[in-house]
Amino acid sequence: MDDRGANIDIVFRNGLKDYEVLPPQGIWENILPVVRRKQRPPAVFRAAAMFAVLVSLSALAYWFSKEIPSAPQAPVMALNQETFTPSPGIMSPALPVSDNTDASTVSKGSFVPAEEVVEPVTIANLTPAVQNPDGALHANELAVNSKDNTDYPAPGYIQARYVGLYEENTLAPADNSAGKAPNRWSLTALVSPTYQSHFSTGTNEAVSQVMNTEQTVLSYSGGVALSYKISKRFSVRSGLYYSTTGRELSGVAAYSGFKDHFYTKGSPNFTVLTSSGNIYTSNNDIFLADGLLSDRIQTSYNNNVFDPVKASLTYLDNSIQQNFSYLELPVILKYKIIDRTLDFNLIGGVSSNLLVNNTVFALSDNGKTTVGTTDGMNIITFSSSVGMGMEYNLSDNLSLNLEPTFRYYINPFTDIPGIRIHPYSFGIFSGISYKF
Amino acid sequence: MSEIKNIIDGCLKGNRRDQELLYRRHAAKLYAVCLQYSGNDEEARDILQEGFIKIFENLGSFKYEGSFEGWIRRIIVNTALEKYRSRHNLYRVDDIDDIPERDADPDNEDYSGLEAVDLMGLIRELPPKYRMVFNLFAIEGYSHREISGMVNISEGTSKSNLSRARTILQRRVGSYTGFKKRRLLNG
């Protein structure tokens, strides 16, 4: 029985080996959103991730700022160099020193432990060269002994005098700029990839359905800004930025070659409902078909009257993309929290954004094919932004910037009845500043 | 292999074009497998859809150690198996358990007139538990021991189910080829 059974097994195995059956239409359109949804974490997780990155970077910057020594210590450090031997002529008028070598004559009320006096200034290296080439005096005497044993605020006095001498005599080239006016202006070039999403208030059944099939595409923002330092901590910045943003509409299949078949004149062949407004096709060579939603595309050329496959139209893509570009004019206030080699700033401001490009296109192997435009977009929108900026000073004039920024759009991109969609975006701006 | 590797790499990076290409390339063959394991078209569509989602989810675990076609086929078969298990209690085959052991001689049977579409139709007419065992044993090449673990039946039941599936198929093939011959002769 087994052998005879195996015979029929072979008949079926060989007979079905290369058998193929075209699956019904629409299956891929059901698979795609699931696959893409699983590949992309939900917006809330993405937002949380961005927030976590923002906080981590800020904490890191704060930690680094604490680690890096502050600028005023630099001259003192210069005095520690063993090669530094200032002339007695310089030092003698500045330091009232007696022959008294008794360290116990340190003033009563202003006694400061010896380590506090000596260590920051490292007078030990200076003393022999200044007062006594034989090396007879102790370092402490310089700090505390005077002819009348007057109370001196020893550490402050010494530090002030030594630093003063150091500055006046330009003993270290690093401090040459001490007498210069501070750089109040700076020119900054910044660029950032941005991730945009939105939240909505109100209800609109059709738009809510449509939003589930839309994905945000990665956008970019960048530009040049001029900053003016109002005070030690505050500065204001403005400039001109260019940004792009867009959305991908899944399930809207685009075909080219339709111009030989359409006969409508004076109105768009297709209208596509999106959360950013209606898309009107301006390219009469494009045919659109929706594999996901039944009411998203309005046209007289639906599947019942026109089959793009039978008409041998060229398949372009299974989605179309909306692309918007803006020119932005920001006014940003910057508050410096930590002023060190690595500065740490809080940034906040508003921006007015002018819509300069509004296109809808289909991507294919041959590049972009224009489909049309999105109708009803607000020409001017306003956004607010907050961020945390880190500025690493490469030199007196140059610095590197990193600014994780959250931006919230105050008015929607478009006005849709029943629902208000407020976009927001995250970006990590990086760039370089020139101070002058 | 390098072409499929490029497509898989593209899919793993989330490239929609590669994802669609992978689907379009294999959908027809895998849908035939789905039909072979299901009694109706709706179930076949579900298997194909769920199977492809699993394929995309698990693409990263494909190690290029065997054929990609074999790997994705196994995922589809496993999906069909899961569906079968979930619906197992719904299937009843008592009404045909008393089918006589055989009424045809398979060695002398003429299968030449049978096309793939005929064979598919015959398999799909089998009761689900016979169809599942016949597919796993005769088409996929699993042993009765493996099948017993996959379908949660004993090896004996697996053998019995296979035997009954073959009997049904032989009888139906006989009547089917006879019908086709008669139709040809009668013009």
HADDOCK unambig.tbl for C-alpha pairs under 7 A between the chains (distance, minus, plus):
assign (segid A and resid 4 and name CA) (segid B and resid 106 and name CA) 5.76 0.50 0.50
assign (segid A and resid 4 and name CA) (segid B and resid 107 and name CA) 6.10 0.50 0.50
assign (segid A and resid 5 and name CA) (segid B and resid 166 and name CA) 6.22 0.50 0.50
assign (segid A and resid 9 and name CA) (segid B and resid 138 and name CA) 5.07 0.50 0.50
assign (segid A and resid 12 and name CA) (segid B and resid 119 and name CA) 6.41 0.50 0.50
assign (segid A and resid 13 and name CA) (segid B and resid 138 and name CA) 6.68 0.50 0.50
assign (segid A and resid 13 and name CA) (segid B and resid 139 and name CA) 5.05 0.50 0.50
assign (segid A and resid 15 and name CA) (segid B and resid 115 and name CA) 6.89 0.50 0.50
assign (segid A and resid 15 and name CA) (segid B and resid 116 and name CA) 5.25 0.50 0.50
assign (segid A and resid 16 and name CA) (segid B and resid 116 and name CA) 5.49 0.50 0.50
assign (segid A and resid 19 and name CA) (segid B and resid 29 and name CA) 6.48 0.50 0.50
assign (segid A and resid 19 and name CA) (segid B and resid 32 and name CA) 6.46 0.50 0.50
assign (segid A and resid 19 and name CA) (segid B and resid 116 and name CA) 6.43 0.50 0.50
assign (segid A and resid 20 and name CA) (segid B and resid 28 and name CA) 4.95 0.50 0.50
assign (segid A and resid 20 and name CA) (segid B and resid 29 and name CA) 4.42 0.50 0.50
assign (segid A and resid 20 and name CA) (segid B and resid 32 and name CA) 5.32 0.50 0.50
assign (segid A and resid 21 and name CA) (segid B and resid 28 and name CA) 4.80 0.50 0.50
assign (segid A and resid 21 and name CA) (segid B and resid 29 and name CA) 6.42 0.50 0.50
assign (segid A and resid 21 and name CA) (segid B and resid 31 and name CA) 6.07 0.50 0.50
assign (segid A and resid 21 and name CA) (segid B and resid 32 and name CA) 5.27 0.50 0.50
assign (segid A and resid 22 and name CA) (segid B and resid 28 and name CA) 4.56 0.50 0.50
assign (segid A and resid 23 and name CA) (segid B and resid 27 and name CA) 6.70 0.50 0.50
assign (segid A and resid 23 and name CA) (segid B and resid 28 and name CA) 5.98 0.50 0.50
assign (segid A and resid 23 and name CA) (segid B and resid 31 and name CA) 5.93 0.50 0.50
assign (segid A and resid 27 and name CA) (segid B and resid 49 and name CA) 6.40 0.50 0.50
assign (segid A and resid 31 and name CA) (segid B and resid 49 and name CA) 6.16 0.50 0.50
assign (segid A and resid 31 and name CA) (segid B and resid 53 and name CA) 6.28 0.50 0.50
assign (segid A and resid 35 and name CA) (segid B and resid 53 and name CA) 6.26 0.50 0.50
assign (segid A and resid 35 and name CA) (segid B and resid 56 and name CA) 6.83 0.50 0.50
